[in-house]
Amino acid sequence: MLGSTYGTLTTHSRPARIVACGERPPHTVHGMSAQQQHQRHDGDREQNAGAVADLDVSGRPLHAPVPDLDRFFQPESVAVIGASDAEGRPNTGITRRLIAWAERVGARLHPVNPGRGEVFGLPCHATVADLPEPVDLAVLLVGDPLPVIEQLAATKVKFAVVFASGFAETGERGAAAQARLAEAVGRSGLRLLGPNTNLNAFEEFREDLEGPAIALITQSGHQGRPVFTLQQLGIRLSHWAPTGNEADLETADFVSYFATRPEVGAIAAYVEGLKDGRAFLLAADRAARNKVPVVAVKVGRTATGARMAASHTGKLTGADEVVDAAMRQFGVIRVDGLDELQDTAALLARAKRPTAEGIAVYSISGGTGAHFADLAAAAGLRLPTLDDAKQAELHQWIPDYLSVANPVDNGGHPVGDWRGRKIIDAILADPAIGVLICPITGPFPPMSDRLAEDLVAAAERTDKLVCVVWGSPVGTEDAYRSTLLGSTRVATFRTFANCITAVRAYLDHHRFTDGYRSPFDDAPRITSPSARKAQALMRPGQQLSEHAAKQLLRAYGIRVPREQLVASAAAAVRAASLVGYPVVMKASGPQLAHKTELGLVKVGLTSASQVRDAYRELTDIARYEDIPLDGILVCQMIERGVETVVGVTHDSLFGPTVTVGLGGILVEVLRDVVVGVPPFGEDQARAMLDELRGRALLDGVRGAPPADVDALVEVVLRVQRMALEMGGELAELDINPLVVLPRGQGAVALDALAVCH
């Protein structure tokens, strides 16, 4: 007997070091090891037609499983555990809403409560075991769901929803309770939404709207309201997944599922914290393969935002620059505000693919057009100048003294008669134009009414995107409420900024997916001979000396200077003659991270006497500072090139990440670095370099020759391979500086640090 379980629902400034690590414990999420999670998804993977169970060198899957959530969103039978019809009880209102929802989706609903014979006229069962048929979905209106989960497992329930709060979002004790819940779910075979979720999955969706829909995922139900209310503006929504604390089903599961649904035109997500970075990448990869746009608000850009997100959902937010890089690499469109989320998702869901990337701005005011054009160009949108023939055509209807080069200024009067439609059609006929944007800063009937009608009519006859910015703060005008919002072809915005954000995302998405090749297809599956050589160099619990770290680089084919490790002044002189003057001498030891500050680097030595003196000085300093050495490095001096940094760090969500940027002291002063999340290919490595503020240094400035960018890209890819293959042993790596020589001459790692777990 369940007894009292069915009570009322309760709510309750130095460069980075290279760190190498030994065997790590399995990554766990809410009490489940990675192995358990993969086992949980085995059944899902079998249902994913065409899925390949390929694994990378770390034994991780290379394809996202697609959970079969059809019976969650469209169940045939539903059990409500803790159902009630007693007035004043929280469960009563929830039960009433679930009964209405079940009727809408055609599901049979079975109340379960040992204290009632019927609920709202429906027969009520004492226990889960008394249910008259197998149940697709069980909704738990109980304070402690754990005992019920174990009973649901015995009856082969497919899905369960837990509303109760008081779990990981409340702190350590709640996290432990959530871990126990996750473990029970893992043993049960069912899939669970929640805990700390809500009724958003059971909202009433409009069924009279047509066209591609938005599927919504939120970790905070209230934050999805602006997107959900788009239905009142005629924009279709198909699903809402309020994931809550994600003890089992997570954002990645719903992204993977929605990306395979034919009715979904775009996925909109509000994300507070990612449960599993790798799962999210695989889901984003599936969406990119299927050309389904994912638009996301991800909180946690600031320390305050990250703390609030953790307190709300109890999950890690991750380093924001890593999250940003991961989303960018896999085509997830990150926006900041809920207004941007709704406008961008709506545009991407409904607009056809662009025929060209040129933007034409058309207005009745030169000031409005110029203002919008400035903002659009600053955002990276391309506004091509219309050719002479097109401008001559437009001047048939627009006075000669007005500019029609782009922006097109019609002066106002042509809008009110037959000329307005001619102008719009002529602009849309230009093959260089893929998007027409008309900012209407305020209503001015009857001309604004006629302009809106002409734009809607033209949009119905073209495959090109037509956007309108309706700037009136009132928003009750008939031209806006009826004409523009009544069109399924015109994208209507209320602000310049949101229009520009959405149009840029639209063009970026199609450009990205048109050329998309999944980096998981090329991810290494077999450990290379380089990894076996590198593993022999690892020293668990120790930082590697510079000499050992450079051997690690050599194992992966990364070039280092000619150098020798010596243990006497005489050997140093011999080494200098072999290496070739001038030379650099450096102390090498496992505890040395910043040699320059300690005076343990001597540069530009040109004679045997200087080498002998340097050897004595370096060893004296090390002895005085009580620093153990494995010797003194006598190195070839590299004098010409661009100093960069390439490194590996481990992110709590995504695992190994690769960093590239300007090196030497600039890495500390400017922090001009970009993060990449493996796996990624050569194109992404080059894109990382293009994001650097100091990218021009690699192209040659003030007479300097262009640097060997190809060699730098090759180093980044080799470091990525090292990160993937040595992920269980190499936690961090810092090559600083990596000097990129002039084009065709390669790149040389002058210094490197590594530390082992």
MOGI-V77108 format. One record per residue. N is the residue number from 1. RES is the residue in one letter. PHI is phi in degrees with one decimal (none if undefined). OMEGA is omega as a letter, one per 30 degrees, with the letter a starting at -180 (999 if undefined). Layout:
BEGIN
N:RES:PHI:OMEGA ; N:RES:PHI:OMEGA
END
This chain:
BEGIN
1:M:none:a ; 2:L:-84.0:l ; 3:G:53.0:a ; 4:S:-73.3:l ; 5:T:-55.4:a ; 6:Y:-88.4:l ; 7:G:-75.3:a ; 8:T:-68.5:l ; 9:L:-59.5:l ; 10:T:-101.2:l ; 11:T:-114.6:a ; 12:H:-90.7:999 ; 13:S:none:l ; 14:R:-132.1:l ; 15:P:-60.1:l ; 16:A:-64.0:l ; 17:R:-91.2:l ; 18:I:-88.7:l ; 19:V:-116.7:l ; 20:A:-103.9:a ; 21:C:-131.3:l ; 22:G:-84.7:a ; 23:E:-64.5:l ; 24:R:-92.3:l ; 25:P:-64.5:l ; 26:P:-56.6:l ; 27:H:-64.6:a ; 28:T:-118.4:l ; 29:V:-131.1:l ; 30:H:52.1:l ; 31:G:87.8:a ; 32:M:-110.0:l ; 33:S:-73.7:l ; 34:A:-58.8:l ; 35:Q:-62.9:l ; 36:Q:-63.2:a ; 37:Q:-63.5:l ; 38:H:-64.2:l ; 39:Q:-63.9:a ; 40:R:-60.5:a ; 41:H:-87.7:a ; 42:D:-57.9:l ; 43:G:-62.8:l ; 44:D:-61.9:a ; 45:R:-63.7:l ; 46:E:-65.5:a ; 47:Q:-82.0:a ; 48:N:-86.9:a ; 49:A:-58.3:l ; 50:G:82.4:l ; 51:A:-67.7:a ; 52:V:-113.7:a ; 53:A:-85.4:l ; 54:D:-68.9:l ; 55:L:-123.8:l ; 56:D:-86.6:a ; 57:V:-63.7:l ; 58:S:-92.3:a ; 59:G:81.6:a ; 60:R:-96.2:a ; 61:P:-66.4:a ; 62:L:-106.6:l ; 63:H:-135.8:a ; 64:A:-79.5:l ; 65:P:-69.5:l ; 66:V:-111.0:a ; 67:P:-64.9:l ; 68:D:-82.2:a ; 69:L:-96.5:a ; 70:D:-57.1:a ; 71:R:-77.0:l ; 72:F:-76.8:a ; 73:F:-81.7:l ; 74:Q:-132.3:a ; 75:P:-74.0:l ; 76:E:-91.0:a ; 77:S:-143.6:a ; 78:V:-133.1:l ; 79:A:-111.1:l ; 80:V:-110.2:a ; 81:I:-85.5:a ; 82:G:91.3:a ; 83:A:-60.8:a ; 84:S:-151.6:l ; 85:D:-127.2:l ; 86:A:-75.6:a ; 87:E:-61.8:l ; 88:G:87.4:l ; 89:R:-92.4:l ; 90:P:-56.5:a ; 91:N:-65.8:a ; 92:T:-66.9:l ; 93:G:-63.6:l ; 94:I:-66.1:l ; 95:T:-60.3:a ; 96:R:-60.8:l ; 97:R:-66.6:l ; 98:L:-68.8:l ; 99:I:-63.5:l ; 100:A:-64.0:l ; 101:W:-64.5:a ; 102:A:-59.4:l ; 103:E:-63.7:a ; 104:R:-66.2:a ; 105:V:-92.7:l ; 106:G:76.2:a ; 107:A:-102.6:l ; 108:R:-86.0:a ; 109:L:-109.5:a ; 110:H:-123.7:l ; 111:P:-68.8:l ; 112:V:-130.7:l ; 113:N:-166.7:a ; 114:P:-67.1:a ; 115:G:-95.7:a ; 116:R:-137.8:l ; 117:G:-88.5:l ; 118:E:-151.5:l ; 119:V:-134.4:a ; 120:F:49.9:l ; 121:G:81.8:l ; 122:L:-97.0:l ; 123:P:-59.2:a ; 124:C:-109.2:a ; 125:H:-101.5:a ; 126:A:-73.6:a ; 127:T:-139.9:l ; 128:V:-60.3:a ; 129:A:-64.1:a ; 130:D:-87.5:a ; 131:L:-60.1:a ; 132:P:-78.1:a ; 133:E:-156.6:l ; 134:P:-61.3:a ; 135:V:-113.4:l ; 136:D:-77.3:a ; 137:L:-137.0:l ; 138:A:-115.6:l ; 139:V:-105.6:a ; 140:L:-100.8:l ; 141:L:-101.0:a ; 142:V:-130.7:l ; 143:G:-75.5:l ; 144:D:-120.1:a ; 145:P:-77.9:a ; 146:L:-57.4:l ; 147:P:-61.4:a ; 148:V:-70.5:l ; 149:I:-56.3:a ; 150:E:-64.5:l ; 151:Q:-75.0:l ; 152:L:-62.2:l ; 153:A:-60.3:a ; 154:A:-68.4:a ; 155:T:-101.4:l ; 156:K:62.3:l ; 157:V:-66.6:a ; 158:K:-81.6:a ; 159:F:-136.8:l ; 160:A:-139.2:l ; 161:V:-122.3:l ; 162:V:-116.2:l ; 163:F:-83.3:a ; 164:A:-54.7:l ; 165:S:-102.3:a ; 166:G:92.0:a ; 167:F:-111.2:a ; 168:A:-59.5:a ; 169:E:-69.7:a ; 170:T:-99.8:a ; 171:G:126.7:a ; 172:E:-64.2:a ; 173:R:-64.3:l ; 174:G:-64.7:l ; 175:A:-63.8:l ; 176:A:-65.2:l ; 177:A:-63.7:l ; 178:Q:-66.9:l ; 179:A:-61.9:l ; 180:R:-64.4:l ; 181:L:-63.6:l ; 182:A:-62.2:l ; 183:E:-64.3:l ; 184:A:-64.6:l ; 185:V:-64.0:l ; 186:G:-60.6:l ; 187:R:-76.7:a ; 188:S:-77.6:a ; 189:G:90.8:l ; 190:L:-87.0:l ; 191:R:-111.6:a ; 192:L:-123.7:l ; 193:L:-103.1:a ; 194:G:112.9:f ; 195:P:-73.1:l ; 196:N:61.5:l ; 197:T:-111.3:a ; 198:N:-148.7:a ; 199:L:-88.9:a ; 200:N:-60.1:l ; 201:A:-64.9:a ; 202:F:-111.4:l ; 203:E:-69.4:l ; 204:E:-91.8:l ; 205:F:-98.1:l ; 206:R:-67.1:a ; 207:E:-105.5:a ; 208:D:-95.3:a ; 209:L:-94.3:a ; 210:E:-116.3:l ; 211:G:90.3:l ; 212:P:-58.9:a ; 213:A:-110.2:l ; 214:I:-95.7:l ; 215:A:-101.7:a ; 216:L:-112.6:l ; 217:I:-127.1:l ; 218:T:-140.0:l ; 219:Q:-94.5:l ; 220:S:-130.2:a ; 221:G:-57.5:a ; 222:H:-63.1:a ; 223:Q:-71.3:l ; 224:G:-89.5:a ; 225:R:-57.7:a ; 226:P:-59.8:l ; 227:V:-70.6:a ; 228:F:-60.5:a ; 229:T:-75.5:l ; 230:L:-58.7:l ; 231:Q:-58.6:l ; 232:Q:-68.5:l ; 233:L:-99.8:l ; 234:G:91.7:a ; 235:I:-100.6:a ; 236:R:-77.3:l ; 237:L:-118.5:a ; 238:S:-110.7:a ; 239:H:-145.9:l ; 240:W:-140.8:l ; 241:A:-112.0:l ; 242:P:-88.7:a ; 243:T:-79.1:l ; 244:G:59.4:a ; 245:N:-80.9:l ; 246:E:57.6:l ; 247:A:-63.8:l ; 248:D:-135.9:l ; 249:L:-60.3:a ; 250:E:-130.8:a ; 251:T:-51.6:a ; 252:A:-60.4:l ; 253:D:-60.4:a ; 254:F:-74.3:l ; 255:V:-61.2:l ; 256:S:-61.0:a ; 257:Y:-67.6:a ; 258:F:-63.3:a ; 259:A:-66.5:l ; 260:T:-102.4:a ; 261:R:-85.2:a ; 262:P:-65.4:a ; 263:E:-82.4:a ; 264:V:-86.3:l ; 265:G:-95.8:l ; 266:A:-160.2:l ; 267:I:-112.1:l ; 268:A:-110.5:a ; 269:A:-135.7:l ; 270:Y:-112.6:a ; 271:V:-118.4:l ; 272:E:-95.6:l ; 273:G:-155.8:l ; 274:L:-90.0:a ; 275:K:-77.3:a ; 276:D:-143.6:a ; 277:G:-60.2:a ; 278:R:-62.5:l ; 279:A:-61.1:l ; 280:F:-65.4:l ; 281:L:-61.4:l ; 282:L:-63.8:l ; 283:A:-66.8:l ; 284:A:-63.0:l ; 285:D:-63.4:l ; 286:R:-63.4:l ; 287:A:-62.6:l ; 288:A:-65.2:l ; 289:R:-60.1:a ; 290:N:-88.7:l ; 291:K:61.1:l ; 292:V:-99.1:a ; 293:P:-69.3:l ; 294:V:-118.3:l ; 295:V:-113.4:a ; 296:A:-138.4:l ; 297:V:-94.9:l ; 298:K:-119.5:l ; 299:V:-78.9:a ; 300:G:111.1:l ; 301:R:-65.6:a ; 302:T:-115.8:l ; 303:A:-61.4:l ; 304:T:-64.7:l ; 305:G:-60.7:l ; 306:A:-65.8:l ; 307:R:-65.3:a ; 308:M:-66.1:l ; 309:A:-64.1:a ; 310:A:-64.9:a ; 311:S:-69.1:a ; 312:H:-84.6:a ; 313:T:-118.5:l ; 314:G:71.6:l ; 315:K:-121.2:l ; 316:L:-69.0:l ; 317:T:-93.3:l ; 318:G:78.6:l ; 319:A:-62.8:a ; 320:D:-64.4:l ; 321:E:-66.4:l ; 322:V:-73.6:l ; 323:V:-59.0:a ; 324:D:-61.0:l ; 325:A:-64.0:a ; 326:A:-61.5:l ; 327:M:-63.4:a ; 328:R:-63.3:a ; 329:Q:-62.0:a ; 330:F:-107.1:l ; 331:G:79.2:l ; 332:V:-76.3:a ; 333:I:-90.2:a ; 334:R:-94.4:l ; 335:V:-121.7:a ; 336:D:-97.2:a ; 337:G:-111.1:l ; 338:L:-67.1:l ; 339:D:-66.2:l ; 340:E:-66.4:l ; 341:L:-60.1:a ; 342:Q:-69.4:a ; 343:D:-68.9:a ; 344:T:-70.1:l ; 345:A:-63.1:a ; 346:A:-62.6:l ; 347:L:-63.2:a ; 348:L:-65.4:a ; 349:A:-68.7:a ; 350:R:-104.5:a ; 351:A:-78.1:l ; 352:K:-74.0:a ; 353:R:-64.2:a ; 354:P:-69.0:l ; 355:T:-91.9:l ; 356:A:-159.2:a ; 357:E:-100.9:a ; 358:G:-72.7:l ; 359:I:-109.0:l ; 360:A:-112.6:l ; 361:V:-106.0:a ; 362:Y:-124.8:a ; 363:S:-146.6:l ; 364:I:-94.9:a ; 365:S:-138.2:l ; 366:G:-62.1:l ; 367:G:-65.1:l ; 368:T:-62.6:a ; 369:G:-62.4:a ; 370:A:-65.0:l ; 371:H:-61.2:a ; 372:F:-64.9:a ; 373:A:-61.8:l ; 374:D:-59.4:a ; 375:L:-65.8:a ; 376:A:-66.5:l ; 377:A:-64.6:l ; 378:A:-63.4:l ; 379:A:-84.2:l ; 380:G:95.0:l ; 381:L:-78.0:a ; 382:R:-99.8:l ; 383:L:-112.5:a ; 384:P:-68.9:l ; 385:T:-71.1:l ; 386:L:-66.4:a ; 387:D:-71.2:a ; 388:D:-60.6:a ; 389:A:-64.5:a ; 390:K:-67.6:l ; 391:Q:-65.2:l ; 392:A:-64.1:l ; 393:E:-61.9:a ; 394:L:-66.3:a ; 395:H:-72.2:l ; 396:Q:-63.4:a ; 397:W:-117.3:a ; 398:I:-117.9:a ; 399:P:-54.3:a ; 400:D:-62.4:a ; 401:Y:-77.7:l ; 402:L:-96.0:a ; 403:S:-81.0:l ; 404:V:-125.4:a ; 405:A:-71.0:a ; 406:N:116.0:g ; 407:P:-66.4:l ; 408:V:-102.3:a ; 409:D:-107.8:a ; 410:N:-94.2:l ; 411:G:79.7:l ; 412:G:108.7:a ; 413:H:-62.5:a ; 414:P:-60.0:a ; 415:V:-65.0:a ; 416:G:-83.0:a ; 417:D:-139.3:a ; 418:W:-61.5:a ; 419:R:-68.7:a ; 420:G:-57.5:a ; 421:R:-68.4:l ; 422:K:-59.0:a ; 423:I:-63.9:a ; 424:I:-60.5:a ; 425:D:-63.3:a ; 426:A:-65.5:l ; 427:I:-64.9:a ; 428:L:-65.8:a ; 429:A:-76.5:a ; 430:D:-69.9:a ; 431:P:-65.5:l ; 432:A:-81.5:a ; 433:I:-101.4:l ; 434:G:-110.6:a ; 435:V:-138.4:l ; 436:L:-109.5:l ; 437:I:-120.2:l ; 438:C:-119.2:l ; 439:P:-81.7:l ; 440:I:-111.3:a ; 441:T:-71.3:l ; 442:G:-165.4:a ; 443:P:-71.9:l ; 444:F:-145.5:a ; 445:P:-58.4:g ; 446:P:-89.1:a ; 447:M:-64.2:a ; 448:S:-66.7:l ; 449:D:-65.6:a ; 450:R:-65.6:l ; 451:L:-61.7:l ; 452:A:-62.0:l ; 453:E:-63.6:l ; 454:D:-65.9:l ; 455:L:-64.4:l ; 456:V:-64.8:a ; 457:A:-63.0:l ; 458:A:-66.0:a ; 459:A:-63.0:l ; 460:E:-69.1:a ; 461:R:-107.9:a ; 462:T:-134.1:l ; 463:D:-87.7:a ; 464:K:-83.9:a ; 465:L:-81.2:l ; 466:V:-116.0:a ; 467:C:-120.0:l ; 468:V:-128.0:l ; 469:V:-105.1:l ; 470:W:-93.7:a ; 471:G:-86.6:a ; 472:S:-64.2:l ; 473:P:-74.9:a ; 474:V:-78.5:l ; 475:G:75.9:l ; 476:T:-104.7:a ; 477:E:-64.7:a ; 478:D:-64.5:l ; 479:A:-61.4:l ; 480:Y:-82.8:a ; 481:R:-66.9:a ; 482:S:-99.1:a ; 483:T:-69.8:a ; 484:L:-73.4:a ; 485:L:-71.2:l ; 486:G:-78.1:a ; 487:S:-93.8:l ; 488:T:-90.0:a ; 489:R:-107.3:l ; 490:V:-90.4:l ; 491:A:-92.7:a ; 492:T:-110.4:a ; 493:F:-124.8:l ; 494:R:-107.0:a ; 495:T:-134.7:l ; 496:F:-58.0:a ; 497:A:-60.6:a ; 498:N:-67.3:l ; 499:C:-63.2:a ; 500:I:-64.2:l ; 501:T:-58.8:a ; 502:A:-68.8:a ; 503:V:-66.6:l ; 504:R:-61.4:l ; 505:A:-63.1:l ; 506:Y:-61.0:a ; 507:L:-69.0:l ; 508:D:-61.5:a ; 509:H:-60.6:a ; 510:H:-70.2:l ; 511:R:-64.0:a ; 512:F:-66.7:a ; 513:T:-73.7:l ; 514:D:-62.8:a ; 515:G:-106.6:a ; 516:Y:-75.0:l ; 517:R:-128.0:a ; 518:S:-62.7:l ; 519:P:-65.9:l ; 520:F:-68.7:l ; 521:D:-65.7:a ; 522:D:-107.1:a ; 523:A:-65.1:a ; 524:P:-62.9:a ; 525:R:-108.0:a ; 526:I:-122.8:l ; 527:T:-65.7:a ; 528:S:-84.7:l ; 529:P:-57.9:l ; 530:S:-58.9:a ; 531:A:-63.7:a ; 532:R:-66.5:l ; 533:K:-65.8:a ; 534:A:-66.7:a ; 535:Q:-61.1:l ; 536:A:-69.4:a ; 537:L:-90.6:a ; 538:M:-68.1:l ; 539:R:-128.5:a ; 540:P:-50.5:l ; 541:G:81.0:a ; 542:Q:-126.7:l ; 543:Q:-87.5:l ; 544:L:-77.3:l ; 545:S:-70.3:l ; 546:E:-58.2:a ; 547:H:-61.1:l ; 548:A:-68.2:l ; 549:A:-63.2:l ; 550:K:-69.6:l ; 551:Q:-62.9:l ; 552:L:-60.8:l ; 553:L:-64.6:l ; 554:R:-59.0:a ; 555:A:-59.9:l ; 556:Y:-101.6:l ; 557:G:74.6:l ; 558:I:-92.7:a ; 559:R:-70.9:l ; 560:V:-125.5:a ; 561:P:-66.8:l ; 562:R:-63.0:a ; 563:E:-160.2:l ; 564:Q:-137.5:l ; 565:L:-96.5:a ; 566:V:-124.6:a ; 567:A:-126.2:l ; 568:S:-154.1:l ; 569:A:-65.2:l ; 570:A:-63.4:l ; 571:A:-64.9:l ; 572:A:-65.0:l ; 573:V:-63.9:l ; 574:R:-61.8:a ; 575:A:-63.6:a ; 576:A:-63.6:l ; 577:S:-67.6:l ; 578:L:-76.4:a ; 579:V:-70.0:a ; 580:G:102.5:l ; 581:Y:-73.7:f ; 582:P:-73.9:a ; 583:V:-127.4:l ; 584:V:-116.0:l ; 585:M:-120.5:a ; 586:K:-139.4:l ; 587:A:-71.4:a ; 588:S:-127.3:l ; 589:G:-160.6:a ; 590:P:-70.9:a ; 591:Q:-108.2:a ; 592:L:-96.5:l ; 593:A:-108.5:a ; 594:H:-134.1:a ; 595:K:-70.6:a ; 596:T:-59.8:a ; 597:E:-63.0:a ; 598:L:-92.1:a ; 599:G:75.7:a ; 600:L:-101.9:l ; 601:V:-134.6:l ; 602:K:-123.8:a ; 603:V:-116.6:l ; 604:G:74.0:l ; 605:L:-78.6:a ; 606:T:-121.4:a ; 607:S:-146.3:l ; 608:A:-62.8:a ; 609:S:-65.0:l ; 610:Q:-64.3:l ; 611:V:-65.9:l ; 612:R:-62.1:a ; 613:D:-62.8:a ; 614:A:-64.2:l ; 615:Y:-60.1:a ; 616:R:-62.6:a ; 617:E:-66.1:a ; 618:L:-63.9:a ; 619:T:-69.5:l ; 620:D:-64.0:l ; 621:I:-62.7:a ; 622:A:-63.1:l ; 623:R:-67.2:a ; 624:Y:-66.3:a ; 625:E:-83.8:a ; 626:D:57.7:l ; 627:I:-106.9:l ; 628:P:-70.6:a ; 629:L:-118.2:l ; 630:D:-102.4:l ; 631:G:145.5:l ; 632:I:-114.0:l ; 633:L:-88.5:l ; 634:V:-106.9:a ; 635:C:-121.7:l ; 636:Q:-59.3:l ; 637:M:-94.5:l ; 638:I:-102.9:a ; 639:E:-105.8:a ; 640:R:-130.9:l ; 641:G:153.0:l ; 642:V:-99.1:a ; 643:E:-80.7:l ; 644:T:-127.1:l ; 645:V:-129.5:l ; 646:V:-132.7:a ; 647:G:-151.2:l ; 648:V:-128.4:l ; 649:T:-132.4:l ; 650:H:-114.4:l ; 651:D:-94.6:a ; 652:S:-64.1:a ; 653:L:-101.1:a ; 654:F:-104.7:a ; 655:G:80.0:a ; 656:P:-65.3:l ; 657:T:-128.5:a ; 658:V:-114.7:a ; 659:T:-117.1:l ; 660:V:-137.4:a ; 661:G:-174.8:l ; 662:L:-73.3:a ; 663:G:-107.0:a ; 664:G:63.9:l ; 665:I:-74.1:a ; 666:L:-64.4:a ; 667:V:-63.9:l ; 668:E:-82.2:a ; 669:V:-81.4:a ; 670:L:-98.3:a ; 671:R:50.0:l ; 672:D:-89.6:a ; 673:V:-133.0:l ; 674:V:-129.3:a ; 675:V:-104.4:l ; 676:G:-122.7:a ; 677:V:-107.6:l ; 678:P:-62.8:g ; 679:P:-86.6:l ; 680:F:-147.4:a ; 681:G:-104.1:a ; 682:E:-62.1:a ; 683:D:-60.4:a ; 684:Q:-69.1:l ; 685:A:-61.3:l ; 686:R:-68.0:l ; 687:A:-63.2:l ; 688:M:-61.1:l ; 689:L:-63.6:a ; 690:D:-66.8:a ; 691:E:-81.8:a ; 692:L:-69.1:l ; 693:R:-64.2:a ; 694:G:-94.7:a ; 695:R:-55.4:a ; 696:A:-61.2:l ; 697:L:-60.2:l ; 698:L:-75.1:a ; 699:D:-88.2:a ; 700:G:96.4:l ; 701:V:-131.1:l ; 702:R:51.1:l ; 703:G:86.2:l ; 704:A:-71.6:l ; 705:P:-72.3:l ; 706:P:-59.6:l ; 707:A:-82.0:a ; 708:D:-81.0:a ; 709:V:-63.0:l ; 710:D:-59.2:l ; 711:A:-67.6:l ; 712:L:-63.7:l ; 713:V:-60.5:l ; 714:E:-63.6:l ; 715:V:-63.4:l ; 716:V:-58.5:a ; 717:L:-69.0:l ; 718:R:-69.3:l ; 719:V:-66.0:l ; 720:Q:-59.9:l ; 721:R:-59.8:l ; 722:M:-60.3:a ; 723:A:-62.0:a ; 724:L:-70.9:a ; 725:E:-79.7:a ; 726:M:-106.1:a ; 727:G:-56.5:l ; 728:G:-79.6:a ; 729:E:-125.5:a ; 730:L:-101.4:a ; 731:A:-89.6:a ; 732:E:-145.6:l ; 733:L:-142.5:l ; 734:D:-138.0:l ; 735:I:-103.9:a ; 736:N:-154.5:g ; 737:P:-91.1:l ; 738:L:-100.7:a ; 739:V:-86.0:l ; 740:V:-93.5:a ; 741:L:-78.1:l ; 742:P:-56.3:a ; 743:R:-48.1:l ; 744:G:89.7:a ; 745:Q:-107.5:l ; 746:G:92.0:l ; 747:A:-137.8:a ; 748:V:-128.7:l ; 749:A:-83.8:a ; 750:L:-80.0:a ; 751:D:-149.8:l ; 752:A:-156.3:l ; 753:L:-129.4:l ; 754:A:-150.2:l ; 755:V:-133.4:a ; 756:C:-105.4:l ; 757:H:-70.2:999
END
